């Protein structure tokens, strides 16, 4: 009986850490139309990581650059981060409200390699050149920052409606 209680105690002690670790990730894209509406109200761009299972470069991009960026308090005003799996058929509602899958959305966006990052506006228009691949965290972080800034500038520009 005492052994069973000890096990329950250990499980309960680990539970908060496990829940925090699960919450500390990039949200998968599920409803881009709803995200777009929220973006219009707040003004950020959407940064989408196109990844695939068992991709060590995707994991490095996530861990070394994207998650730290997501944790920065100023990031909430600049960007909304989402992840789309190139190799998953998880349901996804596109910016246009049409139901699809993550795989089909990635194909339509032209994401063919993992990792690929793309910056989108609230209407689904791509606002910066994609970032394909991952070499080093230092350069990657700068490329990401430049892409986000380019996207924000295009959103603010009155001539950006092309």
C-alpha positions in Angstrom: 0.0 0.0 0.0 2.8 2.4 0.9 4.6 1.6 -2.3 1.5 2.5 -4.3 1.1 5.8 -2.5 4.7 6.6 -3.2 4.2 5.9 -6.9 1.1 8.2 -7.0 3.1 10.9 -5.2 5.9 10.7 -7.7 3.4 10.9 -10.6 1.7 13.9 -9.1 5.1 15.6 -8.4 6.0 15.2 -12.1 2.6 16.3 -13.5 3.2 20.1 -13.4 6.5 19.8 -15.1 5.1 17.5 -17.8 2.2 19.8 -18.4 4.5 22.8 -18.6 6.7 21.0 -21.1 3.8 20.0 -23.3 2.5 23.6 -23.3 5.9 25.0 -24.2 5.8 24.2 -27.9 4.6 25.8 -31.1 0.9 25.5 -31.6 -0.1 23.4 -34.6 -2.1 25.3 -37.3 -5.7 24.3 -37.0 -7.9 27.2 -38.0 -5.9 29.9 -40.0 -9.1 31.8 -40.7 -9.7 32.3 -37.0 -6.0 33.1 -36.5 -6.3 35.7 -39.3 -9.3 37.4 -37.6 -7.3 37.6 -34.3 -4.3 39.0 -36.2 -6.4 41.8 -37.8 -7.4 42.9 -34.3 -3.8 42.8 -32.9 -1.6 43.6 -35.9 1.0 40.8 -35.9 2.2 38.6 -38.8 2.0 34.8 -38.7 5.3 32.9 -38.8 4.6 29.3 -39.9 7.2 26.5 -39.4 6.7 23.8 -42.0 8.2 20.7 -40.5 8.1 16.9 -40.6 8.4 14.0 -38.3 12.0 13.0 -37.3 13.6 16.1 -38.7 16.6 17.0 -36.6 16.9 20.4 -38.3 13.3 21.2 -37.5 13.9 20.3 -33.9 17.0 22.6 -33.7 15.1 25.5 -35.4 12.3 25.0 -32.9 14.5 24.6 -29.8 17.3 27.1 -30.5 15.4 29.9 -32.3 11.6 29.7 -32.5 10.7 28.7 -28.9 13.0 31.4 -27.4 11.5 33.9 -29.8 8.0 32.9 -28.8 8.8 33.4 -25.1 10.0 37.0 -25.7 7.3 39.3 -24.3 7.6 41.7 -27.3 6.9 38.8 -29.7 3.2 38.7 -28.9 2.8 42.1 -30.6 4.9 41.1 -33.6 4.0 37.6 -34.5 1.8 34.6 -34.1 3.8 31.3 -34.4 2.2 28.2 -35.9 3.5 24.8 -37.1 2.3 22.8 -40.2 3.5 19.2 -40.7 4.5 18.5 -44.4 3.8 14.8 -43.7 0.5 15.0 -41.7 -3.1 14.8 -42.7 -4.3 16.6 -39.6 -7.3 18.8 -40.4 -6.7 22.4 -41.0 -8.9 25.3 -42.0 -7.2 27.6 -44.4 -7.1 31.4 -44.3 -10.0 31.3 -46.8 -12.2 29.2 -44.4 -11.9 26.1 -46.6 -11.2 22.8 -44.8 -8.1 20.9 -45.8 -5.2 19.2 -44.2 -1.8 20.3 -43.1 -0.1 18.3 -45.9 -2.4 20.0 -48.6 -1.9 23.5 -47.1 1.9 22.9 -47.2 1.8 21.8 -50.8 -0.4 24.8 -51.8 2.0 27.2 -50.0 5.0 25.7 -51.9 6.7 24.3 -48.8 8.6 21.2 -50.0 11.5 21.0 -47.6 11.7 20.9 -43.8 12.3 23.2 -42.1 10.8 26.0 -44.1 9.5 29.2 -42.5 7.0 31.5 -44.1 5.5 34.8 -43.0 1.8 35.4 -43.7 -0.6 38.3 -43.3 -4.1 37.9 -41.8 -5.5 37.2 -45.2 -3.0 34.4 -46.0 -0.9 36.5 -48.3 2.9 35.7 -48.0 4.7 38.8 -46.9 8.4 37.8 -47.0 10.7 35.4 -48.8 10.6 31.9 -47.3 13.5 30.7 -45.2 14.4 27.1 -46.3 16.7 24.9 -44.2 18.7 25.5 -41.0 22.4 26.0 -40.7 23.3 27.9 -37.5 21.1 29.4 -34.9 22.9 32.8 -35.0 22.3 33.4 -38.7 18.9 31.7 -38.6 17.6 34.0 -35.8 18.7 37.0 -37.9 17.0 35.7 -41.0 13.8 35.1 -39.0 13.9 38.6 -37.5 14.4 40.1 -40.9 11.5 38.1 -42.4 9.2 39.1 -39.6 10.2 42.8 -39.9 9.7 42.7 -43.7 6.2 41.2 -43.2 5.3 43.8 -40.6 6.5 46.6 -42.9 4.4 45.2 -45.8 1.3 45.1 -43.6 1.8 48.7 -42.6 2.5 49.9 -46.1 -0.5 51.3 -47.9 0.8 50.0 -51.2 1.1 46.5 -49.9 -2.3 45.4 -51.3 -1.2 43.7 -54.5 
